[in-house]
């Protein structure tokens, strides 16, 4: 369980393809503090830490994860948003995030507004019932508030702190991001669908 509040960014140091799986070597300021078998959010994807070595950690994505996320787009030196699991005695500063990506979206616009930024994303229309004005969304692991929602687009606003402490600064039109919709909305939608 995560909150969508990014703890650090890491850098992809190596990519190893093994059959249908892809392993990533990530260098980060928190890698040495991790332990094998620990869950860690990478751009919103919950992956298991397998090994720690010299300021890096290793994780592997299976075929299903690669198909549903943007991990297959990663290249060496890419910046990755990282978050360790929520401590039960901590504050929930973002919103409840599972690290289970529902879909990807494509950035279609980026605007700098004299100290803040706005980004527009196009998402698969089949998910439009899960996106609401002023609702929460997890985008590349970041808990954000949505606005200007249409049937297949939404916008998010980025404050300077978030921009400088996440990989949003490297995000431009044409780039894909991972989306996880609000878990509360997903459960309510499922319960209502079973009433038919």
LINSUL-V365112 format. One record per residue. N is the residue number from 0. RES is the residue in three letters. NEAR is the number of other ideal C-beta (glycine too) atoms within 12 Angstrom. Layout:
BEGIN
n res near
N RES NEAR
N RES NEAR
END
This chain:
BEGIN
n res near
0 UNK 24
1 UNK 39
2 UNK 30
3 UNK 38
4 UNK 30
5 UNK 40
6 UNK 32
7 UNK 29
8 UNK 34
9 UNK 40
10 UNK 29
11 UNK 32
12 UNK 27
13 UNK 22
14 UNK 27
15 UNK 20
16 UNK 17
17 UNK 14
18 UNK 11
19 UNK 15
20 UNK 22
21 UNK 30
22 UNK 30
23 UNK 44
24 UNK 31
25 UNK 45
26 UNK 28
27 UNK 34
28 UNK 19
29 UNK 28
30 UNK 35
31 UNK 18
32 UNK 17
33 UNK 33
34 UNK 18
35 UNK 16
36 UNK 15
37 UNK 24
38 UNK 27
39 UNK 39
40 UNK 46
41 UNK 48
42 UNK 50
43 UNK 46
44 UNK 44
45 UNK 32
46 UNK 42
47 UNK 26
48 UNK 34
49 UNK 26
50 UNK 22
51 UNK 24
52 UNK 18
53 UNK 12
54 UNK 18
55 UNK 27
56 UNK 41
57 UNK 34
58 UNK 43
59 UNK 28
60 UNK 35
61 UNK 21
62 UNK 17
63 UNK 16
64 UNK 31
65 UNK 27
66 UNK 16
67 UNK 23
68 UNK 37
69 UNK 34
70 UNK 38
71 UNK 26
72 UNK 24
73 UNK 38
74 UNK 19
75 UNK 16
76 UNK 18
77 UNK 28
78 UNK 31
79 UNK 46
80 UNK 44
81 UNK 44
82 UNK 43
83 UNK 33
84 UNK 26
85 UNK 26
86 UNK 14
87 UNK 9
88 UNK 6
89 UNK 16
90 UNK 10
91 UNK 18
92 UNK 19
93 UNK 30
94 UNK 28
95 UNK 25
96 UNK 43
97 UNK 28
98 UNK 35
99 UNK 27
100 UNK 37
101 UNK 31
102 UNK 32
103 UNK 31
104 UNK 41
105 UNK 28
106 UNK 33
107 UNK 25
108 UNK 22
109 UNK 27
110 UNK 20
111 UNK 17
112 UNK 15
113 UNK 8
114 UNK 14
115 UNK 19
116 UNK 28
117 UNK 28
118 UNK 40
119 UNK 30
120 UNK 39
121 UNK 29
122 UNK 35
123 UNK 22
124 UNK 16
125 UNK 13
126 UNK 29
127 UNK 24
128 UNK 21
129 UNK 30
130 UNK 40
131 UNK 22
132 UNK 15
133 UNK 17
134 UNK 26
135 UNK 33
136 UNK 43
137 UNK 46
138 UNK 49
139 UNK 49
140 UNK 47
141 UNK 44
142 UNK 34
143 UNK 41
144 UNK 28
145 UNK 34
146 UNK 22
147 UNK 21
148 UNK 25
149 UNK 18
150 UNK 14
151 UNK 19
152 UNK 25
153 UNK 39
154 UNK 31
155 UNK 42
156 UNK 27
157 UNK 33
158 UNK 19
159 UNK 17
160 UNK 16
161 UNK 30
162 UNK 27
163 UNK 18
164 UNK 23
165 UNK 38
166 UNK 37
167 UNK 36
168 UNK 22
169 UNK 25
170 UNK 36
171 UNK 20
172 UNK 17
173 UNK 15
174 UNK 30
175 UNK 30
176 UNK 44
177 UNK 45
178 UNK 41
179 UNK 44
180 UNK 38
181 UNK 32
182 UNK 26
183 UNK 18
184 UNK 26
185 UNK 28
186 UNK 16
187 UNK 18
188 UNK 21
189 UNK 16
190 UNK 12
191 UNK 12
192 UNK 11
193 UNK 9
194 UNK 8
195 UNK 6
END
